[in-house]
Amino acid sequence: MAFNYLDKKHAIETHDFIINESGGSHGVNDLGLLESVLEHIKNDLYYPEFETKVTHLVYSVNKNHAFSDGNKRSSIALGAYFLELNGLDYCVDRFIIEMENISVHVADNRINKDLLYEIIYSIINEDDFSEELRIKIIDAIN
């Protein structure tokens, strides 16, 4: 399956929009970090599934601080846009709602990349989190 990808210009515009709407500092801390994640998700050897691509995008934007401010918010918005670009509109609202809480725990190192993958996989492929996943999330954030 061929995927549609984000470009650097759109990622920066999305960040600027978020800052304008919700406050914070404008600017890019490290353009190379942003370019890196946008290129890495195109590598099917490292990220063969769509869910692994979304996970890497969200995790890396959240954790690597390419932007001066709003990295958690930008990670959610860019993940949602990546879903839309690839025809997964049906799960965008749920993704945004769930990731508002999850992104804080990713930033605070309570939710690691593997658990984030499980969460994103569930959002894309299941109607609700399984009981097992709920317990993993609760254990991680407590």
DSSP file (Angstrom, degrees, kcal/mol; ACC not computed):
  #  RESIDUE AA STRUCTURE BP1 BP2  ACC     N-H-->O    O-->H-N    N-H-->O    O-->H-N    TCO  KAPPA ALPHA  PHI   PSI    X-CA   Y-CA   Z-CA
    1    1 A M              0   0    0      0, 0.0     2,-0.4     0, 0.0     0, 0.0   0.000 360.0 360.0 360.0 135.1    0.0    0.0    0.0
    2    2 A A        -     0   0    0      1,-0.0     2,-0.3     0, 0.0     0, 0.0  -0.743 360.0-152.0 -89.9 136.2    1.3    3.5   -0.9
    3    3 A F        -     0   0    0     -2,-0.4     2,-0.4    39,-0.1    83,-0.1  -0.752  10.9-128.2-107.8 154.5    1.0    6.1    1.8
    4    4 A N        -     0   0    0     -2,-0.3     2,-0.3    78,-0.2    81,-0.1  -0.846  31.2-155.5 -97.3 138.3    0.6    9.8    1.7
    5    5 A Y        -     0   0    0     -2,-0.4     2,-0.2    80,-0.1    33,-0.0  -0.772  13.1-115.3-119.1 159.2    3.1   11.8    3.7
    6    6 A L        -     0   0    0     -2,-0.3     2,-0.3    32,-0.1    -1,-0.0  -0.479  27.4-139.6 -81.6 156.9    3.3   15.2    5.4
    7    7 A D     >  -     0   0    0     -2,-0.2     4,-2.1     1,-0.1     5,-0.2  -0.814  23.2-110.3-115.4 164.7    5.9   17.8    4.3
    8    8 A K  H  > S+     0   0    0     -2,-0.3     4,-2.4     1,-0.2     5,-0.2   0.876 115.1  56.3 -58.6 -42.3    8.0   20.1    6.4
    9    9 A K  H  > S+     0   0    0      1,-0.2     4,-2.3     2,-0.2    -1,-0.2   0.924 109.8  44.8 -59.9 -46.1    6.1   23.2    5.2
   10   10 A H  H  > S+     0   0    0      2,-0.2     4,-2.6     1,-0.2    -1,-0.2   0.887 110.9  54.4 -66.6 -38.5    2.7   21.8    6.4
   11   11 A A  H  X S+     0   0    0     -4,-2.1     4,-2.2     2,-0.2    -2,-0.2   0.921 111.5  44.5 -61.6 -43.7    4.2   20.6    9.7
   12   12 A I  H  X S+     0   0    0     -4,-2.4     4,-2.7     2,-0.2    -2,-0.2   0.904 113.2  50.7 -68.2 -41.4    5.5   24.1   10.5
   13   13 A E  H  X S+     0   0    0     -4,-2.3     4,-2.3    -5,-0.2    -2,-0.2   0.887 109.9  51.1 -62.6 -38.8    2.2   25.8    9.4
   14   14 A T  H  X S+     0   0    0     -4,-2.6     4,-2.3     2,-0.2    -2,-0.2   0.932 110.8  48.1 -63.7 -45.7    0.3   23.3   11.6
   15   15 A H  H  X S+     0   0    0     -4,-2.2     4,-2.5     1,-0.2    -2,-0.2   0.935 111.2  50.3 -59.6 -46.7    2.5   24.2   14.5
   16   16 A D  H  X S+     0   0    0     -4,-2.7     4,-2.5     1,-0.2    -1,-0.2   0.897 109.9  51.0 -60.1 -40.7    2.1   28.0   13.9
   17   17 A F  H  X S+     0   0    0     -4,-2.3     4,-2.3     2,-0.2    -1,-0.2   0.928 109.8  50.0 -61.2 -45.7   -1.7   27.6   13.7
   18   18 A I  H  X S+     0   0    0     -4,-2.3     4,-2.7     1,-0.2     5,-0.3   0.918 111.9  47.3 -60.6 -44.9   -1.7   25.7   17.0
   19   19 A I  H  X S+     0   0    0     -4,-2.5     4,-2.2     1,-0.2    -1,-0.2   0.911 112.1  50.2 -64.4 -42.3    0.3   28.4   18.7
   20   20 A N  H  < S+     0   0    0     -4,-2.5    -1,-0.2    -5,-0.2    -2,-0.2   0.881 117.6  40.3 -62.2 -37.9   -1.9   31.2   17.3
   21   21 A E  H  < S+     0   0    0     -4,-2.3    -2,-0.2    -5,-0.2    -1,-0.2   0.839 131.8  20.0 -81.4 -34.6   -5.0   29.4   18.5
   22   22 A S  H  < S-     0   0    0     -4,-2.7    -3,-0.2    -5,-0.2    -2,-0.2   0.431 106.2-110.9-122.8   0.5   -3.9   28.2   21.9
   23   23 A G     <  +     0   0    0     -4,-2.2     2,-0.2    -5,-0.3    -1,-0.2  -0.010  57.2 108.7  93.3 162.7   -0.9   30.3   22.9
   24   24 A G        -     0   0    0     -4,-0.1     2,-0.4    45,-0.0    -1,-0.1  -0.707  66.8 -41.5 123.4-174.6    2.8   29.7   23.3
   25   25 A S        -     0   0    0     -2,-0.2    44,-0.4     2,-0.0     2,-0.1  -0.729  48.1-137.0 -95.0 135.1    6.0   30.5   21.6
   26   26 A H        +     0   0    0     -2,-0.4     2,-0.1    42,-0.1    44,-0.0  -0.444  53.4  74.4 -78.3 159.3    6.5   30.4   17.9
   27   27 A G        -     0   0    0     -2,-0.1    41,-2.4   -15,-0.1     2,-0.5  -0.279  68.9 -96.6 122.6 159.2    9.6   29.0   16.3
   28   28 A V  B     -A   67   0A   0     39,-0.3    39,-0.3     1,-0.1     3,-0.2  -0.950  19.7-167.2-111.3 125.2   11.5   25.9   15.4
   29   29 A N  S    S+     0   0    0     37,-2.4     2,-0.3    -2,-0.5    38,-0.2   0.902  83.8   6.1 -74.0 -44.1   14.3   24.7   17.8
   30   30 A D    >>  -     0   0    0     36,-1.9     4,-1.4     1,-0.1     3,-0.7  -0.804  56.3-171.9-150.1  98.3   15.8   22.2   15.4
   31   31 A L  H 3> S+     0   0    0     -2,-0.3     4,-2.8     1,-0.2     5,-0.2   0.835  89.0  62.8 -60.2 -33.6   14.6   21.9   11.8
   32   32 A G  H 3> S+     0   0    0      1,-0.2     4,-2.4     2,-0.2    -1,-0.2   0.863 100.0  52.7 -61.4 -37.0   16.8   18.8   11.4
   33   33 A L  H <> S+     0   0    0     -3,-0.7     4,-1.9     2,-0.2    -1,-0.2   0.909 111.9  45.7 -64.5 -41.7   14.7   16.9   14.0
   34   34 A L  H  X S+     0   0    0     -4,-1.4     4,-2.0     2,-0.2    -2,-0.2   0.943 114.3  47.1 -66.0 -48.0   11.5   17.8   12.2
   35   35 A E  H  X S+     0   0    0     -4,-2.8     4,-1.8     1,-0.2     5,-0.2   0.879 109.5  56.7 -60.7 -37.8   12.9   16.8    8.8
   36   36 A S  H  X S+     0   0    0     -4,-2.4     4,-3.1    -5,-0.2    -1,-0.2   0.940 108.0  44.1 -61.1 -50.1   14.3   13.6   10.3
   37   37 A V  H  X S+     0   0    0     -4,-1.9     4,-1.9     1,-0.2    -1,-0.2   0.895 112.2  53.2 -65.0 -38.3   11.0   12.3   11.6
   38   38 A L  H  < S+     0   0    0     -4,-2.0    -1,-0.2     1,-0.2    -2,-0.2   0.826 115.6  41.0 -67.0 -30.2    9.2   13.3    8.4
   39   39 A E  H >< S+     0   0    0     -4,-1.8     3,-1.5    -5,-0.2     4,-0.4   0.880 110.0  57.4 -80.4 -41.9   11.7   11.3    6.4
   40   40 A H  H >< S+     0   0    0     -4,-3.1     3,-1.9     1,-0.3     7,-0.2   0.867  97.8  60.2 -60.4 -37.4   12.0    8.3    8.8
   41   41 A I  T 3< S+     0   0    0     -4,-1.9    -1,-0.3     1,-0.3    -2,-0.1   0.688  97.2  62.3 -67.5 -13.7    8.3    7.5    8.6
   42   42 A K  T <  S+     0   0    0     -3,-1.5     2,-0.9    -4,-0.2    -1,-0.3   0.630  79.9  98.4 -80.4 -13.7    8.7    7.0    4.8
   43   43 A N    <>  -     0   0    0     -3,-1.9     4,-2.7    -4,-0.4     3,-0.3  -0.653  54.2-170.7 -83.0 104.6   11.1    4.1    5.5
   44   44 A D  T  4 S+     0   0    0     -2,-0.9    -1,-0.2     1,-0.2    -3,-0.0   0.675  81.7  63.3 -70.6 -17.8    9.1    0.9    5.1
   45   45 A L  T  4 S+     0   0    0      2,-0.2    -1,-0.2     1,-0.1    -2,-0.1   0.913 116.0  29.2 -71.2 -41.7   12.0   -1.2    6.5
   46   46 A Y  T  4 S+     0   0    0     -3,-0.3    -2,-0.2     1,-0.2    -1,-0.1   0.850 137.2  27.2 -83.6 -37.2   11.9    0.5    9.9
   47   47 A Y     <  +     0   0    0     -4,-2.7    -1,-0.2    -7,-0.2    -2,-0.2  -0.688  68.5 160.1-128.8  76.5    8.2    1.4    9.8
   48   48 A P        +     0   0    0      0, 0.0     2,-0.3     0, 0.0    -1,-0.1   0.791  59.5  59.7 -74.2 -28.8    6.4   -1.2    7.7
   49   49 A E  S  > S-     0   0    0      1,-0.1     4,-1.6    -5,-0.0     3,-0.3  -0.686  83.1-124.5-100.3 153.3    2.9   -0.7    9.0
   50   50 A F  H  > S+     0   0    0     -2,-0.3     4,-2.5     1,-0.2     5,-0.2   0.905 112.6  57.2 -59.0 -40.7    0.9    2.5    9.0
   51   51 A E  H  > S+     0   0    0      1,-0.2     4,-2.2     2,-0.2    -1,-0.2   0.847 104.7  50.9 -62.3 -34.1    0.4    2.3   12.7
   52   52 A T  H  > S+     0   0    0     -3,-0.3     4,-2.3     2,-0.2    -1,-0.2   0.852 109.4  51.6 -71.2 -33.0    4.2    2.2   13.2
   53   53 A K  H  X S+     0   0    0     -4,-1.6     4,-2.3     2,-0.2    -2,-0.2   0.935 111.7  45.3 -66.8 -46.9    4.6    5.3   11.1
   54   54 A V  H  X S+     0   0    0     -4,-2.5     4,-2.8     2,-0.2     5,-0.3   0.920 112.8  52.2 -62.7 -43.4    1.9    7.2   13.0
   55   55 A T  H  X S+     0   0    0     -4,-2.2     4,-2.9    -5,-0.2     5,-0.3   0.932 110.6  46.6 -59.5 -47.1    3.5    6.1   16.3
   56   56 A H  H  X S+     0   0    0     -4,-2.3     4,-2.6     2,-0.2     5,-0.3   0.918 113.3  49.8 -63.4 -42.4    7.0    7.3   15.3
   57   57 A L  H  X S+     0   0    0     -4,-2.3     4,-2.3     2,-0.2     5,-0.3   0.959 116.1  40.8 -59.0 -53.1    5.6   10.6   14.1
   58   58 A V  H  X S+     0   0    0     -4,-2.8     4,-2.2     1,-0.2    -2,-0.2   0.935 118.3  46.5 -64.3 -47.6    3.6   11.3   17.3
   59   59 A Y  H  X S+     0   0    0     -4,-2.9     4,-2.8    -5,-0.3     5,-0.3   0.931 114.9  46.0 -61.7 -47.7    6.3   10.0   19.6
   60   60 A S  H  X S+     0   0    0     -4,-2.6     4,-2.6    -5,-0.3     5,-0.3   0.897 113.5  46.7 -68.4 -41.8    9.2   11.9   17.9
   61   61 A V  H  X S+     0   0    0     -4,-2.3     4,-0.7    -5,-0.3     5,-0.4   0.914 116.6  47.0 -65.7 -40.1    7.4   15.2   17.6
   62   62 A N  H  < S+     0   0    0     -4,-2.2    -2,-0.2    -5,-0.3    -1,-0.2   0.940 123.9  29.7 -63.0 -49.1    6.3   14.9   21.2
   63   63 A K  H  < S+     0   0    0     -4,-2.8    -2,-0.2    -5,-0.2    -3,-0.2   0.787 112.8  57.3 -88.8 -30.8    9.7   13.9   22.7
   64   64 A N  H  < S-     0   0    0     -4,-2.6    -1,-0.2    -5,-0.3    -3,-0.1   0.624  86.8-141.5 -85.8 -12.0   12.3   15.5   20.4
   65   65 A H     <  +     0   0    0     -4,-0.7    -4,-0.1    -5,-0.3   -36,-0.1   0.920  36.9 162.5  54.3  52.2   11.2   19.2   20.8
   66   66 A A        +     0   0    0     -5,-0.4   -37,-2.4    -6,-0.2   -36,-1.9   0.824  63.8  61.5 -65.6 -30.2   11.8   20.3   17.3
   67   67 A F  B    S-A   28   0A   0    -39,-0.3   -39,-0.3    -6,-0.3     4,-0.2  -0.645  87.7-124.6 -98.0 155.7    9.5   23.3   18.0
   68   68 A S  S    S-     0   0    0    -41,-2.4     2,-0.3    -2,-0.2   -40,-0.1   0.830  91.6  -7.8 -64.2 -33.2   10.1   26.0   20.7
   69   69 A D  S    S+     0   0    0    -42,-0.5    -1,-0.2   -44,-0.4   -50,-0.1  -0.967 114.4  47.6-156.9 161.5    6.7   25.2   22.3
   70   70 A G     >  +     0   0    0     -2,-0.3     4,-2.8    -3,-0.1     5,-0.2   0.757  56.0 144.8  76.0  25.3    3.6   23.2   21.6
   71   71 A N  H  > S+     0   0    0      2,-0.2     4,-2.3     1,-0.2     5,-0.1   0.890  73.1  48.1 -66.0 -39.2    5.3   19.9   20.8
   72   72 A K  H  > S+     0   0    0      2,-0.2     4,-1.8     1,-0.2    -1,-0.2   0.948 115.3  45.0 -64.8 -47.3    2.6   17.8   22.5
   73   73 A R  H  > S+     0   0    0      1,-0.2     4,-2.4     2,-0.2    -2,-0.2   0.900 114.0  49.8 -62.5 -40.7   -0.2   19.7   20.7
   74   74 A S  H  X S+     0   0    0     -4,-2.8     4,-2.9     1,-0.2     5,-0.3   0.872 106.1  56.1 -66.9 -36.5    1.7   19.6   17.4
   75   75 A S  H  X S+     0   0    0     -4,-2.3     4,-1.9    -5,-0.2    -1,-0.2   0.900 110.6  45.4 -62.9 -38.7    2.3   15.8   17.7
   76   76 A I  H  X S+     0   0    0     -4,-1.8     4,-2.7     2,-0.2    -2,-0.2   0.945 114.7  46.8 -67.5 -48.6   -1.5   15.3   18.0
   77   77 A A  H  X S+     0   0    0     -4,-2.4     4,-2.3     1,-0.2    -2,-0.2   0.898 114.4  46.5 -63.1 -41.5   -2.3   17.6   15.2
   78   78 A L  H  X S+     0   0    0     -4,-2.9     4,-2.3     2,-0.2    -1,-0.2   0.881 112.5  50.5 -70.6 -37.2    0.3   16.1   12.8
   79   79 A G  H  X S+     0   0    0     -4,-1.9     4,-2.1    -5,-0.3    -2,-0.2   0.922 111.6  48.3 -62.5 -43.8   -0.8   12.6   13.7
   80   80 A A  H  X S+     0   0    0     -4,-2.7     4,-2.4     1,-0.2    -2,-0.2   0.906 111.8  49.3 -63.2 -42.0   -4.4   13.5   13.0
   81   81 A Y  H  X S+     0   0    0     -4,-2.3     4,-3.0     2,-0.2    -1,-0.2   0.894 108.4  53.4 -65.2 -39.1   -3.5   15.0    9.7
   82   82 A F  H  X S+     0   0    0     -4,-2.3     4,-1.0     2,-0.2    -1,-0.2   0.895 108.8  50.2 -62.3 -40.4   -1.4   12.0    8.7
   83   83 A L  H ><>S+     0   0    0     -4,-2.1     5,-2.6     2,-0.2     3,-0.6   0.944 112.3  47.1 -60.4 -48.0   -4.5    9.8    9.5
   84   84 A E  H ><5S+     0   0    0     -4,-2.4     3,-2.1     1,-0.2     5,-0.2   0.918 106.7  57.2 -60.4 -45.2   -6.7   12.1    7.3
   85   85 A L  H 3<5S+     0   0    0     -4,-3.0    -1,-0.2     1,-0.3    -2,-0.2   0.782 109.5  47.1 -56.4 -27.1   -4.1   12.1    4.5
   86   86 A N  T <<5S-     0   0    0     -4,-1.0    -1,-0.3    -3,-0.6    -2,-0.2   0.090 122.3-101.1-108.7  22.4   -4.4    8.4    4.3
   87   87 A G  T < 5S+     0   0    0     -3,-2.1     3,-0.3     1,-0.1    -3,-0.2   0.690  84.4 124.9  75.2  20.5   -8.2    8.1    4.4
   88   88 A L    > < +     0   0    0     -5,-2.6     3,-1.7     1,-0.2     4,-0.3  -0.175  20.1 135.0-104.1  40.3   -8.6    7.2    8.1
   89   89 A D  G >>  +     0   0    0      1,-0.3     3,-1.4    -5,-0.2     4,-0.5   0.795  58.0  74.4 -56.5 -31.0  -11.0   10.1    8.8
   90   90 A Y  G 34 S+     0   0    0     -3,-0.3    -1,-0.3     1,-0.3     4,-0.2   0.733 104.2  36.1 -58.7 -23.9  -13.3    7.7   10.8
   91   91 A C  G <> S+     0   0    0     -3,-1.7     4,-2.6     2,-0.1    -1,-0.3   0.374  88.4  95.9-112.5   5.1  -10.8    7.6   13.7
   92   92 A V  H <> S+     0   0    0     -3,-1.4     4,-2.6    -4,-0.3     5,-0.2   0.928  85.3  48.5 -64.2 -46.3   -9.5   11.2   13.7
   93   93 A D  H  X S+     0   0    0     -4,-0.5     4,-2.4     1,-0.2    -1,-0.2   0.938 115.0  45.1 -60.9 -46.0  -11.9   12.5   16.4
   94   94 A R  H  > S+     0   0    0     -4,-0.2     4,-3.0     1,-0.2     5,-0.3   0.914 111.3  54.3 -62.8 -42.5  -11.2    9.6   18.7
   95   95 A F  H  X S+     0   0    0     -4,-2.6     4,-2.7     1,-0.2    -2,-0.2   0.939 110.4  45.8 -55.8 -49.5   -7.4    9.9   18.0
   96   96 A I  H  X S+     0   0    0     -4,-2.6     4,-1.3     2,-0.2    -1,-0.2   0.929 114.8  47.0 -62.0 -46.7   -7.5   13.6   19.1
   97   97 A I  H  X S+     0   0    0     -4,-2.4     4,-0.7    -5,-0.2     3,-0.4   0.945 117.2  41.8 -61.9 -49.7   -9.6   13.0   22.2
   98   98 A E  H >X S+     0   0    0     -4,-3.0     4,-2.0     1,-0.2     3,-0.7   0.898 113.0  53.3 -65.7 -40.5   -7.5   10.0   23.4
   99   99 A M  H 3X S+     0   0    0     -4,-2.7     4,-2.7    -5,-0.3     5,-0.3   0.712  91.2  74.5 -73.2 -19.3   -4.1   11.6   22.5
  100  100 A E  H 3< S+     0   0    0     -4,-1.3     4,-0.4    -3,-0.4    -1,-0.2   0.910 111.6  28.3 -57.9 -40.8   -4.9   14.8   24.5
  101  101 A N  H XX S+     0   0    0     -3,-0.7     4,-1.2    -4,-0.7     3,-0.6   0.880 120.5  54.0 -84.4 -42.3   -4.3   12.8   27.7
  102  102 A I  H 3X S+     0   0    0     -4,-2.0     4,-2.0     1,-0.2     3,-0.2   0.874 100.3  60.7 -62.4 -39.1   -1.8   10.3   26.3
  103  103 A S  H 3X S+     0   0    0     -4,-2.7     4,-2.3     1,-0.2    -1,-0.2   0.838 101.0  54.2 -62.0 -33.0    0.5   12.9   24.9
  104  104 A V  H <> S+     0   0    0     -3,-0.6     4,-1.7    -4,-0.4    -1,-0.2   0.908 109.8  47.2 -65.2 -41.2    1.1   14.3   28.4
  105  105 A H  H  <>S+     0   0    0     -4,-1.2     5,-2.7    -3,-0.2     6,-1.7   0.800 109.9  53.0 -73.0 -28.9    2.1   10.9   29.7
  106  106 A V  H ><5S+     0   0    0     -4,-2.0     3,-1.7     4,-0.2    -2,-0.2   0.942 109.8  48.5 -66.2 -47.6    4.4   10.3   26.7
  107  107 A A  H 3<5S+     0   0    0     -4,-2.3    -2,-0.2     1,-0.3    -1,-0.2   0.845 111.0  50.8 -60.8 -34.1    6.2   13.6   27.4
  108  108 A D  T 3<5S-     0   0    0     -4,-1.7    -1,-0.3    -5,-0.1    -2,-0.2   0.284 115.3-115.6 -88.6  10.3    6.5   12.6   31.1
  109  109 A N  T < 5S+     0   0    0     -3,-1.7    -3,-0.2     2,-0.2     3,-0.1   0.725  86.9 113.9  63.7  24.5    8.0    9.2   30.2
  110  110 A R  S   <S+     0   0    0     -5,-2.7     2,-0.6     1,-0.2    -4,-0.2   0.794  74.6  46.9 -89.7 -33.3    5.1    7.3   31.7
  111  111 A I  S    S-     0   0    0     -6,-1.7    -1,-0.2    -9,-0.2    -2,-0.2  -0.946  81.3-157.1-111.0 118.4    4.0    5.9   28.3
  112  112 A N     >  -     0   0    0     -2,-0.6     4,-2.4    -3,-0.1     5,-0.2  -0.278  34.1 -95.3 -87.8 177.6    6.8    4.5   26.2
  113  113 A K  H  > S+     0   0    0      1,-0.2     4,-2.2     2,-0.2     5,-0.1   0.849 121.7  54.8 -64.5 -35.6    6.8    4.1   22.4
  114  114 A D  H  > S+     0   0    0      2,-0.2     4,-1.9     1,-0.2    -1,-0.2   0.923 111.5  43.5 -65.4 -43.7    5.7    0.4   22.6
  115  115 A L  H  > S+     0   0    0      2,-0.2     4,-2.3     1,-0.2    -2,-0.2   0.885 111.0  55.4 -68.7 -37.7    2.6    1.3   24.6
  116  116 A L  H  X S+     0   0    0     -4,-2.4     4,-2.9     1,-0.2     5,-0.2   0.910 105.7  53.0 -59.1 -41.6    1.9    4.3   22.4
  117  117 A Y  H  X S+     0   0    0     -4,-2.2     4,-3.2     1,-0.2     5,-0.2   0.937 108.1  49.7 -58.1 -47.0    2.0    1.9   19.5
  118  118 A E  H  X S+     0   0    0     -4,-1.9     4,-2.1     1,-0.2    -1,-0.2   0.893 112.3  48.3 -59.7 -39.8   -0.6   -0.3   21.2
  119  119 A I  H  X S+     0   0    0     -4,-2.3     4,-2.5     2,-0.2    -2,-0.2   0.944 114.4  44.1 -65.6 -49.2   -2.8    2.7   21.9
  120  120 A I  H  X S+     0   0    0     -4,-2.9     4,-2.2     1,-0.2     5,-0.2   0.900 111.7  53.8 -65.6 -40.5   -2.6    4.0   18.3
  121  121 A Y  H  X S+     0   0    0     -4,-3.2     4,-2.5    -5,-0.2     5,-0.2   0.926 110.8  47.3 -57.5 -44.4   -3.2    0.6   16.9
  122  122 A S  H  X S+     0   0    0     -4,-2.1     4,-2.8    -5,-0.2    -2,-0.2   0.912 109.3  52.8 -64.5 -43.6   -6.3    0.3   19.0
  123  123 A I  H  < S+     0   0    0     -4,-2.5    -1,-0.2     1,-0.2    -2,-0.2   0.899 116.7  39.6 -59.3 -40.6   -7.6    3.7   18.0
  124  124 A I  H  < S+     0   0    0     -4,-2.2    -2,-0.2    -5,-0.2    -1,-0.2   0.870 130.0  25.4 -76.4 -37.6   -7.2    2.8   14.3
  125  125 A N  H  < S+     0   0    0     -4,-2.5     2,-0.3    -5,-0.2    -3,-0.2   0.558 113.2  54.3-111.7 -10.6   -8.4   -0.8   14.4
  126  126 A E     <  -     0   0    0     -4,-2.8     3,-0.1    -5,-0.2     4,-0.0  -0.898  68.1-130.8-129.2 155.7  -10.7   -1.2   17.3
  127  127 A D  S    S-     0   0    0     -2,-0.3     2,-0.3     1,-0.2    -1,-0.1   0.797  91.6  -2.8 -72.3 -28.8  -13.9    0.4   18.6
  128  128 A D  S    S-     0   0    0     -6,-0.1    -1,-0.2    -3,-0.0     2,-0.2  -0.968  88.7 -79.1-155.4 164.0  -12.5    0.8   22.1
  129  129 A F        -     0   0    0     -2,-0.3   -10,-0.1    -3,-0.1    -2,-0.0  -0.469  49.9-117.7 -67.8 139.6   -9.5   -0.1   24.2
  130  130 A S     >  -     0   0    0     -2,-0.2     4,-2.4     1,-0.1     5,-0.2  -0.301  25.4-109.3 -68.8 162.8   -9.4   -3.7   25.3
  131  131 A E  H  > S+     0   0    0      1,-0.2     4,-2.2     2,-0.2     5,-0.2   0.903 120.8  54.2 -59.8 -41.4   -9.5   -4.4   29.0
  132  132 A E  H  > S+     0   0    0      1,-0.2     4,-2.0     2,-0.2    -1,-0.2   0.908 109.4  46.5 -59.9 -44.0   -5.8   -5.5   28.8
  133  133 A L  H  > S+     0   0    0      2,-0.2     4,-2.5     1,-0.2    -1,-0.2   0.903 109.2  54.7 -67.7 -40.5   -4.8   -2.3   27.2
  134  134 A R  H  X S+     0   0    0     -4,-2.4     4,-2.6     1,-0.2    -1,-0.2   0.916 108.8  48.7 -56.8 -43.5   -6.7   -0.2   29.7
  135  135 A I  H  X S+     0   0    0     -4,-2.2     4,-2.8     1,-0.2    -1,-0.2   0.906 109.8  51.7 -65.0 -41.8   -4.9   -1.9   32.5
  136  136 A K  H  X S+     0   0    0     -4,-2.0     4,-2.1     2,-0.2    -2,-0.2   0.908 111.6  47.3 -60.2 -42.1   -1.5   -1.3   30.8
  137  137 A I  H  X S+     0   0    0     -4,-2.5     4,-2.2     2,-0.2    -2,-0.2   0.937 112.8  48.0 -65.6 -47.1   -2.4    2.4   30.4
  138  138 A I  H  X S+     0   0    0     -4,-2.6     4,-1.3     1,-0.2    -2,-0.2   0.924 112.5  49.2 -60.3 -45.3   -3.5    2.7   34.1
  139  139 A D  H  < S+     0   0    0     -4,-2.8    -1,-0.2     1,-0.2    -2,-0.2   0.886 111.5  50.5 -61.2 -38.7   -0.3    0.9   35.3
  140  140 A A  H  < S+     0   0    0     -4,-2.1    -1,-0.2    -5,-0.2    -2,-0.2   0.887 113.5  42.4 -68.5 -39.1    1.9    3.2   33.2
  141  141 A I  H  <        0   0    0     -4,-2.2    -1,-0.2     1,-0.2    -2,-0.2   0.620 360.0 360.0 -88.8 -10.7    0.4    6.4   34.4
  142  142 A N     <        0   0    0     -4,-1.3    -1,-0.2    -5,-0.2    -2,-0.2   0.441 360.0 360.0 -96.5 360.0    0.1    5.5   38.1
